[in-house]
Amino acid sequence: MRVVIVGAGIGGLATALMLHRRGIRAVICEQSPEVREVGVGINTLPHAIRELADLGLLPALDQAAIRTRELRYYNRQGQEVWRELRGLDAGHPVPQFSIHRGRLQGVLHRAVRERLGPEAVQTGLALSGFMEDEGGITAHFTDSARGDAGRTLRADVLICADGIHSLARRRFYPEEGAPRWDGVLMWRGATEWTPWGDGRTMAIGGGMGAKCVLYPIADAGNGRQLMNWVVLAKVADGTVSPPPRESWSRPAQRATVLPYARRFTIPDFDFPALVEATPQAFEYPMCDRDPLPRWTHGRVTLLGDAAHPMYPVGSNGASQAILDARALADALASAEHPAQALLAYEAERRPKTAEIVLLNRKGGPERVIDEVEKRAPAGFTAVEEVLSEAERRAIVSGYAGKAGFATATAPLRVAAE
């Protein structure tokens, strides 16, 4: 069996490694002229790290990332709403990693080149079309720099992991239009800073209209860490305003971000100072798309953001793409016919990811902050008097169960009253 993968992002690279592990040949075609390590911080959850550990990538991840120990939720006044252990400390067999998105992509890219060969990733090739027949599928690519004919590849299966603006998705759903935007902009950045607390803790703070996120993504030496931050705020009515173009490298002005950053308090940490000291911030609209009725059309299927772009809450975007890769590789390794495998993969993954897309629209686990703010916008004396421990647990742990990373042994710790 021969597989062509469109897109050398986290999902496409993970799929190539999963297929190689099962003896299936794959080649990745990437539109960019090179695989660049762009972006800022993301989190990869234990259910996805388990799959990467099975590929032997745990040592490389430890070199590039931070093992997350704890997650804390705060209201905008800096009062603790909820805290819980994560990864190994929560009873999972593998860690949760906080990592630079580009460094995770780099770990996967180097593994693909080492295991599949340097020709396994073909850059500068943009998918322009494909045609299926009884014996397979032919994919046509243009040279993304010159715009003329690039390559034609023949395969048994075409996997489109080419992001929220996937060409295959547009071909199958031409009336879908632009991504769905609710008017929220995110500003992201990372810079070297003195560790906060134990240096392995995440913080999410704010309320319904705006939030902030803080966590370390790498050790920088000299007692400092590469500290990742996110500020997100509703700035427009998404029903009437078109979303800005998504880009991991769209520059933002600190003067735009700082007034929002000053709204938040994180205990024992100067969050606005971190934002102000960051040399370059990036702007990104928070977009998703409605779940699709199907991903698979004959020998073509979608994967990752091409299939289920979701709001970046709950740390599930990259993690779900990695789970897609495992499910698809397993299906292709066991099915008698490629088309049968793609349908089996879709049957397993589409309902699960559709539920997460819709849960993320409601706020995901971060909704626990929103619920507290609704009832106590000026803060509280005891959070238990605002929202009971059982109610808070139902929001946060309920999401983890539906997203697939809950563990019955996880020792949850609630906020001190």
N, C-alpha and C positions, 0 to 999 in steps of 0.2 A: 504494500500500500504506500502511496505517495501523497503527502499533504502539503498544500500551500497555505501559509498563514499570512494574512494582510495585517501589518502593524507590529512594530517591535517595542510596544509598551510592556507593562508588567504582565498583562494577560497573554499577549502573544508569545513573549519569551518563556513564560511558565508553561504554556501549552507545548512549545517545542521540546522543552526538557522532559515533560511528562511523556510525550510521545516517544522520544528517544529511549527513555527508560523501558518502554514496552516494545522496543524493536521496530518502531514505525518511523520512516524517514520523513523529515519535514524541512521546508525552506521558508524563511521569513522574508517578505518584501516590505520595506519601510520607505515611506514617502520622503522623509527628511534625508538630506545628503549624508548625515551621520547620526549615530545614536548618541544623543547628548544627554548628559545627566542634569536635567533641568527640574525646576520646582523647588518646593521646600518640604516641610515635614508632613509625614503621614504616620498612621499607626497600622500595624498588621497584627491581627488577632490570633490567638492560639490555634483556632481551627484551621487557619491558613498556614501558619508557621509549621504546624504538624506536617503538612504536605511538603513544604520546602525542606524541613528536616529530613524527611524520607528521601529527598534527593541529595542529601549530604551537604546542604548549604548552611547548616547551623554555625560552623566555625567562621565562615565568611560574614554572616550576619552579625555575629558577635564583634567582629572587627569594625563593622560599619555603623552599629546602632547601639541603643540603650535598651536594656531589659527593663520594661516598665513594671513597677511594683504596686503602685496605687493610683487611683483616680479619685479626685475630690471635686464636688460641685459646690459652687458658692452663688449667693445672690449678688446683686450689683454692689451691695454695701460690704461685701467680703465676709458675710456670715455663712457658715457651713450648712449646706442643705443635706448632703449625703457624701459618704466616702465608702470605697470598697477596694479590696485587694484585687490585683490583676495578675495574669500569667501564672508563673510557677507559684507565686505567693498565694494565689487563689485556689491552688490545687490542680491546675492544669499540668499535663505532663511535659509541656514545652512552654517557652516564654511568650509574652506579648512584646513586640519590639516597637519602639519609637525610632523612626529612621527618616533620613532625607529621601524624598521620593526618587530623586535621581540616583542616589547611592544604591537603593534597592534595585532599580533598573540596571545599574552597572553590575551588581553582583550577578543578576540573572544573565545579562548580556555576556559577561566573561565566561560564565559556565556554558552557555550555548556555543560560543566559539571554541572553547577547549574540548567540548564533548562531541559536537556535531561538525566541527571544522570551521575555518574562517569564512568559507563560502556559504555557510548556512544562513547568514543575514545579508541580504542584498539591499543596499540603500539607494536612495534617489529614484525609486520606482513607485509611481502612483497608480493604483488600480483604476482602469478606465472602463472595464467591462468584462463579461464572462459569458461563456456559452456551454451548455451541458448537452451531452449526447448519451447514448446507451453505454458507452465504454468509459466515460469519465467527464471531466470538466476542463475547459481551456480558459485560462485567465489572461487577460491582456493588460499590460502595464505601459504607461508612458514615462519618458524621462522627465522627472519633476523639475529639472533645471532648464532644459531646452524646450520641453513641451512636445517633442516628437516621439515616435515609436521607441519604446524601450525594450521590453522583452515579452515573449509569450511563453507561458508555462502550462504544462499539462499535468493534471493530478487526478486522484480519485476523489478528493475532498477539498473544498475551499472554505477556510475558516476566516471570517472577517472580524478581526479584533482591532478595528480602525477607529474606535472612539465614538463620541457622541454625534459626529457628523459623518458616520459610516456611509460609504457609497452604496454598499449592498442594501443597507436599511432604506436609503432613499429610493433605490430601484424597486424594492418590494413594497414600499409605502410612500409613493410619490406625493401624496396629499398631506403628509404629516406636518410639514413645515418646520419652523424654527423650534429649538428647544423651549421647554416651558420654564418661564422665569417668574419668580414671585416678588421681584423688586429688591432682593437682598444682594448687596455686594460684599465680597470678602476681601480683606487686605491681609497679605501674608508676608512674613519675613523671618529671618534667622540671623543671629549674630552671636559672637562669643561673649559669655557673661558668667558671672559668679553663680554657681549652682544654687538652686532654690531647695531648701530642706535637704532631703537625702540624695538629691540629684537623680531620682528615679520616679518622680511623681508628676502626674498630669493634673492640671486645673482647668475647669470650665466654669466660667462665671457669667453673670448678667441676668437677662430676663427675656421677655417676649419680643421686644423690639430690637435688641442688640445683645451680642455675646462676645466674650473673649475666650481664647484658648491659649494655654501655655504648657510647654513640655520640652525637655532636652532631647536632642536627636543624635548627639555624638559627643565623645570626650574630645576636648580641644587641647589638652595639656596645660601645664602650669596652673592646675587647680581650677580651670575654667571648662565650660561646656558650650557646645553650639546649641543655643536656646531658640526654639521655634515658637513663634506667636501667630495668632490669627485674631483679627477683629472683624466681625460681621454685623451689618446693620441694614435695616430696610430703608432704602433711599428713594424708591419709586413705586408706583402702582404697576405691577408686572402684567396686569390684564390689558393695559393700554400702551405701555412702553416696551419697545423691542429690547431684548437682552444684548448687552455688549458681547463682542466676539470672545469666546473662551480662549484663554492662552495661559500656559504656565509661566510665561515670561513677559506679561504686559506690565510695564513699570507703573508705579503709583507714587504720588507725592506724599511725603511724610506730613506735610501741613494739612492734607486732607484727612489723614488717619488719626492724628493726635487728638483732635477734639472728641472723637469717639473713644479712644483709648483712655482718656481721662475720666470717663464715666465709671470705670470699674475699679474695684479694690480687691487685690489678692493679698491675704495676710503675709506679712514679712517679706513683701516683694514690691519693688517699684516698677510696675508694669509700664506706665507711660515713659519712664526713662529708658527701658529696653527698646520700646518702639522708636523713640527719638534717636537712639544710638545706632539703629540698624542702617547700614549704608544704602541698601536698596530694598524697597518694599514692592510687592506685586499685587495687582488687582485682578479679581476673578469673580464673575457673576455666579451666583448659586443657581444652577439649572438642573433640570432632569427632563425626562420624557415619560409619557404614559406607558404602562406595561403593554406589550404587544400580544396579539392573539397567537402568534407563532413566530419562531426565530428561523426555522428550517424550511428551505425550499429546495427539494431534491438533494443535490450534493453540496449545497451552500448552507452555512449556518452562521449565526452571530455569537459573539462572546464578549464578556466584559462590558465596558461602557457602550459598545455598539448595540448590545442586547438590552441592557438595563441601567442606563445612567441614573444615578441617584444623588440626592443631596448628601454632602459630606458630613453627616452626623452619625454617631455610633461607630465610627472607624470601620466602615464596611465596604468602601469602594474597591480598593485593591484586594482586600481579603476575598470578596465574592468572585472577583475575576480569577483568583488562584483556585478557588473551589470549582469554578467552571472548568478550568483546565484539567483538573484531576478527573472530574466526571466525564468529560469528553474523551480524554485519553483512555479511560477504562472502557467506555462504550466502544470505541474504535478497535480496541484490542480484543474484545470478546464477541462482537457481532459478526454475523455471516456476510452482511452486505453493508457498505458505507452508509447508504441512506437509512438503513435500519438503525445504525449506530447513532446517527445524528438525531433521529426522532427519540431514541431512548435517552440521550443526553438532555434534550429539550424537556422531555417529560419529567425528568428529575429536577432540573434546575429552574425552569421558567416559573412554576408556581411559587417556589421559595423566594426567588429574587423579586417577583412582582409584589409579594407581601412586604418585603423590606423597603422597596421604593415607596409604597403607600405609608408605611410606618414612619419613614424618614420625613415625609411631607408633614406629618403631625408633630415632628420634633424629635422622634426617636427617644432614646433614654434621657436626652437633655430636656425633655418636656417636664422633668421633675422640677427644674428651676422655674419654668413658666408657671406651673401650678402653684408653687409657693408664692411667686410674685403676684399672681391674680388675687390671692387671699391676703397677702401682707406686702403691698408695694413699698411701704416705708421701712420694712425690716421686721424683725420679731425678737421676742425675748427667749422663746423656746420653740424650735421648729416643730416639735411634736404637737404643740398646740395649734399649729397652722395646718400641717399635713402629717398624718400619723405615720409611724414607721412602716406599717403594713401597706399603706397607700404608696409611699415612696418606693418601697421594695417592689411592689407590683409594677410600677412604671419602668424601673431600671432593670430588674431581673427578668421581667416579662419580655422586654425587648431582646435581652441576651438569649433567652430560650428560643424565640422565634428566628433570630439571626443565626443560631447554631453554635454559639460559643459559651453557653452556660455550662456549669459543672455542679453536680449535686454536692460536691465536697467543698465548694468555694466558701471560705469563712468570711462572710460579709460583715463589715463593721459599719455601724450607723453613727451618725454624728452625735457627739456629746451634747446633751441638752443643757 
